[in-house]
Amino acid sequence: MWLIYCCLAQLLTGMTIAGVAENDGRPVLQRKEFVTLHKWTELKLTVPESYQQPSTLDAIRFAQDKLLPVDVDVEYGDDGYHRTFLTIPRLSNGVLYSLTVVADSDNSTVLNPFLVPYPSYDWHLSFGQNCSTITSAIRTFIDDCWRLWVVDLGQINGIQYCAPQILAFDLVTDQLIHRYIIPASQYTPGVSIFTALAVDVDESAPSLECVNAMVYIADPWGYGLIVYNMAQGQSWRIQNTHMQPDQLLTQDKTGSSGIFTVSISPRQHNKEEADRRLYFHALNSFLEVSVPLSLVNNASLWTLPSNSEKQDELYDQFKIIGSRGIQCESEAMDNDGNLYCSLISSSALTAWKEDSDYDSDNLKVVAYNPERLRFVTGLKINRNNLEEDELWALSSNPELFVGAKVQTDDIKFQIIGCRVKNLLENEPCSVVINHLRRA
C-alpha cells in the first residue's frame, strides 16, 4: 500500500487533493468508498430458453477468458427502476453476444448477476454474416430522448466482416429507430477500434431535439474523430496532430494510441452556444485539448475539397488547455462543466472545472481507491430520476487485458457509482437506485 501511495503521490505532484489529512507535512489520500452496483468473478451470458445453448464442442469459442467488457451505461426509469448495459466487443472469437443488459430478475443482485443479449438474441447470431444485425458492439451512450446509441465495430478478432455502424434503439420499445453505416473513407478496416462515443442533442428546439443529434466517435489507432449529423444523415472525419500519440512517451503497454476520449461542453442558459467546446486527449499523451464545437460541427469545412487548404488554418483552433503530467484512460463531463478523468494505474479520479486554468490549482483528485478504481474502460455521467448527475465506472482487473491468469474467485469486473455532488464535496458516495439506497 505504501508503494502505491508513493507512486500516486509522485504522479499527482502539484494536483489539489480533495479530502486529505496531513501527516508530518505529507498529504495522505483518503479512500472513496464507491457504491457497487454489480461485480463479477465470472460473467454469466445466458441464452433464451427458445434457443439451443452452444454445444460443448464450442467451449473454446465461448470461453470465459474471452469476455472483456469495455463500456457501461445505466438507464434510469421511474422510482429508481434501472437497467444496466454492458458492451463485450468481439475482440476475439469467443464472445457469444456483444451488447448485453443485466437480466431484470437480477437487477438487485450485486455479485455475478446474469447478462442477457440486447435487444434480443437474434441480433447477435450471425457473427458478421448479416451486416444488418450487430457484429461487435463496443461503445454506448444514452441521450435525453430515451435512446441507446451503439457503435458497432463490424469486426471479429480483428477481421472486418461488416462496415462500422451507428445504431440507436428506443429504450421504451427496445426497437431500432436509426441506423447509419460509416463510409469506407472514414475508417481503416481492422484498425479502427472506437474508444469513445458522445451524443449531443439540441435542446434549444424542443420540437426537433430528437432529430438533431450530433454524434462524436474517437478512433485512437486511426488518429481521427468521426462526426455524424443525424438530421442530415452525413458524417465526416477530422484529423489533427493532437489526435496522435506523443512519441516521447513509453509505448510498451498502451501502444501508439491516439485520441481516446471525447467530451462535450454542457448546454447552459448563461453561456453562448458559440462558446461550447469539444474536449479530447490521446491515450499516449499528457495533454488535454479543446476545439470549438461550432468548428467541429461545420460539415463544409471538412468535406468540401475547396476547403482543404483552409483546414491547415483550422488546426490553430485546436488548443492545448494544459497537461496532467500523467496519462488518462476514460473521461466524462457532467452537466455543470466538470470534466472527470480516470488516471492510468493510479486508482484515482480527477475533476477539472471548465473555463478554469488546467493546472495544479484546478485539477482536483476527487476519488482514490486501489480496490475499486482499477482499469476504468467505461466512465459515464447519467442523470438519475431526481435529475441529478451520477458518475458510473466500469472497473476491471488490468491483468485480464494482457492475457494474465487471475484467481477464480477474484473480482474481475465491477460497476461502481457515486453522485457527482458527493465527489465534488467530498461526501460519502450514494446513488438513488432503490435496492442500493436501502442497503
N, C-alpha and C positions, 0 to 999 in steps of 0.2 A: 504493500500500500504506500509506503514511503517513497519507493521508486516511482510509482505512478504520480504521486504528488509532485515530486521533484521535476519530472518530465513536463507535467502540465504547467507548473509554475514557470519553467523556463520558456515554454511555448507562448504563454499568455503574459509575458513580461509587459507591463505598462497598461494592460487592459483593466478596466474597472470590474471588480468582482462583487456582485450583489450578495449580501448576507454573509459577510466574512467575520471571523473573530481574529483578534490579534494574539499572537503567541510569540513572545520575545521579539516583537517587531515584525514578525513574518505573518502575512495573511494566510489563514487556514481555510481552505474551501469547505463549505458545508454541503452535505449531500441533499439533493432534492428528491423527495420520495414521490415519484410519479404514480398515478393511478394505472393499474394494469387492467386493460380491457380483456385481452386474451394472450395466452402464451402456449407454446408448443414444444414438447420434447420430440414429437413426431407429427408431421402434417397428415391429416386424415382426409383424403379425397374420396368421396363416396360417389357411387353410380346409381342413378334412379332404378327402382325395382323393375321397371319395364325393360331395362337393358341388361345384357349379359355382362358380368364382371370380366375384366381381362383375364385370360387363361394364365395358368402358372407358367406356361411357356413364354409369356410376355413379362416375366418377373424382372428381367434386366431392363426391358424397355420402360417399365413403370417403377423403377427403383426409387426408394425414398431419398437417396442422396442426390437425385437429380432435381429435387424440388427446392428451388431457391426463390422465395417471394421477394419482390423488389418494390412494390408500391402498395399503399393503403389509402382508403377513403372511408369516412363514416358518414352515413346518411341519417339525418335526424327527421323523425316524424313527430306526431303529436304526443304530448305527455311523456316524452323521454324515449318513446319507441325508436329503435335504430336498426340499421343494417350495416354490416362491416364488409367491405370489399377488399380483396387481395388480388394482385396480379402475380402469376408464376410463369414468366415467359419461357417459351420452349428454346432455351439456350443450349439444350441438349435434346437427345431423342427420348428422354424418359419422363415427359410431362403429359399426364392424361388430359388435362384441360388447363387453360392459362388464365382465365378470368373467373374468379371464384367469389362466393359470398358465404359468410358463416351461416349455417343452417338455422332457420328460425327457431327450431326446437332447442338449439344450443346457444342462443343469444346471451343467456345468463351464465354460460359455462366459461370459466376462466381458463382452466387447464385442458388443453387438447380438444377444443370444440371441433365438430365435423364441418368440413367445407363441401359445398355443392357448386356445380357449374352455373354460371350466369351468362345469358338469361335462361339458357336451357342446355342440356347435354348435346342436343342436335347441332348447336352452333360450333362444337369443338371436335366433331367426329372425323372430319375429312383429312386432317393432318396435311393441309396445303393442297389438296386435290380439288377443293371447291373454294375459290377465292372470294365468294360472296358470304362465306362464314368467317369465323375467327381462326386465324392461323397461330398467332402468338401475341397475345395482349401484353403490353409492358407498362403503360402509364395510364392513369385515370385522373379525372377531375370532375367534381360535382359543382355545377353552377347554380345560380339563383332561380333558374327556370325549371328546377327539378329534373335536370338531365345529367346522366352519367356519360361523360366524354371518355373515349377509349382510343388509344393509339395502338394499332396492330402492326407489328414489325413485318409480317409476311415471311419471316424466316423460321427455320427449324435447324438447330445445330449449325448455324452459320450459312445455310443454303437458302437462297432467296426463291421460295416457291411462288409467292404472290407479291404484288406491289404493296408497299405500306399503305394503310388506310386510316382515316379518321372516322370513328363511329360515334353516334350519340343515341342513347337509349332514354326513353321516357321512364322515369322512376316510379310513376304512378301505375303505368300499364306494363312496364318491362318490355316494351316493344321498340324495335329500331325505328327511329324517326329521321335519321340523317346519316348519309354516308358520303365520303369524299375520298377518291383514290389520289394519292400523291403522285404527281407526274415523274417520269423516269429521270428527267433532267435535274430533279431536286433532291435526289438521294443516291447513294452508292450501294449497289446490291451486295449483301453480305458484310458490309462495313458499317452502314448507318444503324446504330442501335440507340434509340432515343431515350434520354435520361431525364427529361423534364417536360411537363405539359402544363400550360396555363391557359385559361379561358377568360376573356373579358366580355361582359355583357353591358350594353349601353342602356343604363337605367334612365337616361335623360328623355327617352322617347318610350313611355310605358307601353304604348300600343305596338311598338316594333322591337322592344328589347330582346325578345326571344328569337328574332330572326337576324339580329345584327351582331351576333357573336364574332369575336376575333379569337383565333387560336394560335398559340405560340409553342413551338416544339424545338428542343435543343438536340443537335446532332453532334455529339462530342468527338467522334472519330472522323467525321466528315468536316468538322470545324465550321459549322454553319447553323443558322437559325431559319426554320421554316415558319412562315406566317400564312395563315389561312383566313380569308374573309368569307364567312358563311353566307352573308346576304348576296355577295357577288359570285359565289361558287368558284373563287380563284385563289390560288396560293402562289407564293414566291419565296425565293431563297435569298438570305442576306449573309454575307461573309465579311469578316473584319479581322485584322491581325490580333485583336484582343480575344478572339474566339479560339485562338491557337494556344497550345501549351507553352509554358516558359521552359525553354530548352536548358536553362541552367539548373532546374530542379532535378533531383534524382528521380528516375523513371522506372526503377526496377519493380515497383509494386503497382503503380497506377498506370504505367504505360504512357503513351502520348495522348492523354485525354484532354480535349479542348473544352469548349463551352458545355457546362454540365448542369446549369440551373437557369431558370427563367422566373422572374418575379415582376409583378406589375404594380405601379402606384395605385392606391385605392382612389375611388371617386369620393371627393369631399366637397361639401357645399361651399366652403370658404376658400376653395382652390380653383384656379383657372384650369380648364381642361387641357390647355396647351402646355401646362407645367408637368403633366403626368409623365412618368419615365418608366422604361423597362430596364431592369437590373439583371446582370448575369456575371458569372465568372467561370473561368476554365478550371477544371479539377487540378491540373498541374500548374497552378498559379496562386500567388498570394493576393492578387489584385481583385477588387470589386469594380465593375464597370457599369456605366449607365448610358442610355441613349434616349432622346426624346421619343415618346410613344407615337407622336404625330408623324415623325420621320419614318419609323418602322412601319406604320400603317398606310403609308402612301405608296400604293402598288406601282404607280407610274415611275417612281424613282428607281425601282428595282427590276422592272420588266421591260421597259422601252429601250431598244438599242441606242437611241439618240441620247440617253442619259448615262451611258457607260463612263464617259469622261467626268460627268458630274459626281458620280459615285466616289471618285477619289477625294473630292472636296467634302463629301458627306462623312468621310472617315473622321474628320475633325470633330464631329458631333458625338463620337463615342468617347466619353470622358472617364478617365480613371478617377474614382472618387476616393480611393485610399487603398492601403494594404493592411491585411491582418497579420502578416508575418507567419502565417500558418495556413494549411490547406483546409478547405471546407468542402464537405461532400454534398449535403442536401440543404435546401434553402426554401423559405416561405415567408410571405409578408402578410401581416394582419390588416384589418380594416382601418386602423389608425396610423398606418405607415411605419410599423415596426418590422424590421427585417431580421428574421431568425436564421441562424446558421449552425449546423452541427459540425464540430471540428473533428477532423480525421484522427483516430487513435488517441483522442484526448478525453473522451467521456464527458464532453462539455457542450453546452448550447449557449450561443451568444445572441444578443439583441442590439440592434442599432436603429435609432430613430431617423427616418427620412428627413432631409433638409438640415441635419446637423453635420458637423465635420466627421468624416470617417477616420477617427483617430483614437488614441488610447483613452481620451477623456470621455468618449461617447460610445465605445464598444464595451458592452457590459456582459459579463458572464452571468447568466440568469439560472443556470442549472448545471449540476455536476453529479454524476452517478455512474461509477465504473461497472456496476452490475446491470443497469437498465439502459444507459446510453452507450451502446457499443458501436456497431457498424450501422449507421442510420441510412437506409437506402430510400426511404419514403418519409417525407415530412409535409404535413398538411395543416392548414388553418381551416376549420369547418365551423359554421355557425350552428349553435345548438338551438333548441326550440324556445329558448329565452332570448334569442337574438344576441347571444354573447359569442365571442371568439374562443374556440378551444384549439389547442395545438395537439396533433396526434402524430406519433412517430412509429415507424416500423423499424425495430432494432434487432439485429441478427448477430449471431456468433461469427466473427470475421473469418474464423478458421474454415468455415464451410465454403467460402468463396475462393479458397486457394486449394481445395481438394483434401484438406486435412481431416483426419478422423477425430470425432469427439465422442465423449461418453454417451451411452444410450439414453441415460436419464437426465442429461444436461438440457437446460432451456436453450433451444436453438433459435427460436424466433419469438418476439413479443411485441404487442401493440400497447403503447403507453400514452397517456394523455394528461393534460393539465389545462385549466383555464388560463388564458393569456394574462388576465388580471393577476392571477396567483403568481405567475412567473415574474411579471414586471414589479410587483410589490413585495416580492419575497415572502409569500404566504404559502401555507400547506396546499398541495395540489388537490383540486376537486374537479368533477365533471357532473353533468346533470343526468347521465344515463341512470335509469331507475334502480337497477339492481346494484350498481356500484355506489349510488348515493346511500342506499340502505345498509351497505356492507360495513 
